[in-house]
Amino acid sequence: MKCAICKHGETRPGKTTVTLERGGTTLVIKGVPARICDNCGESYVDEQITRQLLATADEALRAGVQVDVREFGATAP
């Protein structure tokens, strides 16, 4: 697909790092499957992956996590 940000690049399958912040919790998730623009590097995460990321963030928030770095798909410590 054409990149919505730069309007020049095409997106290709790859992996990205997503940082989520909510209610005092900062969660960094590495290795997230995404489509990455070959021109500007903007990443696009699909709806199913986004749902998984938000569920992981909700779990971390409920557990009282302040800062955590995780690999996508890995179970919580």
C-alpha positions as a Markdown table, in Angstrom:
| # | Residue | x | y | z |
|---|---|---|---|---|
| 1 | Met | 0.0 | 0.0 | 0.0 |
| 2 | Lys | 1.1 | 3.6 | -0.5 |
| 3 | Cys | 2.3 | 5.4 | 2.7 |
| 4 | Ala | -0.4 | 7.7 | 4.0 |
| 5 | Ile | 2.3 | 9.9 | 5.7 |
| 6 | Cys | 4.9 | 10.6 | 3.0 |
| 7 | Lys | 2.7 | 9.7 | 0.0 |
| 8 | His | 5.8 | 8.4 | -1.8 |
| 9 | Gly | 6.8 | 5.1 | -0.3 |
| 10 | Glu | 5.3 | 1.6 | -0.5 |
| 11 | Thr | 4.8 | -0.4 | 2.7 |
| 12 | Arg | 6.5 | -3.8 | 3.1 |
| 13 | Pro | 6.1 | -6.4 | 5.8 |
| 14 | Gly | 8.5 | -5.9 | 8.8 |
| 15 | Lys | 8.7 | -5.5 | 12.5 |
| 16 | Thr | 8.5 | -2.3 | 14.6 |
| 17 | Thr | 8.6 | -1.2 | 18.2 |
| 18 | Val | 5.5 | 0.2 | 19.8 |
| 19 | Thr | 5.5 | 2.3 | 22.9 |
| 20 | Leu | 2.2 | 2.7 | 24.8 |
| 21 | Glu | 1.6 | 5.0 | 27.8 |
| 22 | Arg | -1.5 | 5.0 | 30.0 |
| 23 | Gly | -2.2 | 5.9 | 33.6 |
| 24 | Gly | 1.4 | 6.0 | 34.7 |
| 25 | Thr | 2.3 | 2.8 | 32.8 |
| 26 | Thr | 4.9 | 2.8 | 30.0 |
| 27 | Leu | 5.0 | -0.3 | 27.9 |
| 28 | Val | 7.5 | -0.9 | 25.1 |
| 29 | Ile | 6.8 | -3.8 | 22.8 |
| 30 | Lys | 9.5 | -4.9 | 20.4 |
| 31 | Gly | 9.2 | -7.1 | 17.3 |
| 32 | Val | 5.6 | -6.1 | 16.5 |
| 33 | Pro | 4.5 | -7.3 | 13.0 |
| 34 | Ala | 3.7 | -4.3 | 10.9 |
| 35 | Arg | 3.9 | -2.8 | 7.4 |
| 36 | Ile | 6.8 | -0.4 | 7.1 |
| 37 | Cys | 7.2 | 2.4 | 4.6 |
| 38 | Asp | 10.3 | 1.9 | 2.5 |
| 39 | Asn | 10.7 | 5.7 | 2.1 |
| 40 | Cys | 10.0 | 7.3 | 5.5 |
| 41 | Gly | 9.9 | 4.4 | 7.9 |
| 42 | Glu | 6.3 | 5.0 | 9.1 |
| 43 | Ser | 4.8 | 1.7 | 10.5 |
| 44 | Tyr | 1.3 | 0.5 | 10.2 |
| 45 | Val | -0.1 | -2.2 | 12.6 |
| 46 | Asp | -3.2 | -4.1 | 11.6 |
| 47 | Glu | -6.4 | -4.2 | 13.7 |
| 48 | Gln | -5.9 | -7.7 | 15.2 |
| 49 | Ile | -2.3 | -6.9 | 16.3 |
| 50 | Thr | -3.5 | -3.6 | 17.8 |
| 51 | Arg | -6.2 | -5.4 | 19.8 |
| 52 | Gln | -3.4 | -7.7 | 21.2 |
| 53 | Leu | -1.2 | -4.7 | 22.1 |
| 54 | Leu | -4.1 | -2.9 | 23.9 |
| 55 | Ala | -5.0 | -6.1 | 25.8 |
| 56 | Thr | -1.3 | -6.4 | 26.9 |
| 57 | Ala | -1.3 | -2.8 | 28.0 |
| 58 | Asp | -4.5 | -3.2 | 30.0 |
| 59 | Glu | -3.0 | -6.3 | 31.7 |
| 60 | Ala | 0.2 | -4.3 | 32.6 |
| 61 | Leu | -1.9 | -1.4 | 33.9 |
| 62 | Arg | -4.0 | -3.7 | 36.1 |
| 63 | Ala | -0.8 | -5.4 | 37.4 |
| 64 | Gly | 0.6 | -2.0 | 38.5 |
| 65 | Val | 3.5 | -2.0 | 36.0 |
| 66 | Gln | 5.3 | 1.3 | 35.7 |
| 67 | Val | 7.8 | 0.6 | 33.0 |
| 68 | Asp | 8.2 | -2.7 | 31.0 |
| 69 | Val | 9.9 | -3.7 | 27.8 |
| 70 | Arg | 8.6 | -6.9 | 26.2 |
| 71 | Glu | 9.0 | -8.9 | 23.0 |
| 72 | Phe | 5.7 | -9.2 | 21.0 |
| 73 | Gly | 4.1 | -12.6 | 21.6 |
| 74 | Ala | 6.2 | -13.3 | 24.7 |
| 75 | Thr | 4.3 | -14.0 | 27.9 |
| 76 | Ala | 4.6 | -11.6 | 30.8 |
| 77 | Pro | 7.3 | -12.2 | 33.4 |
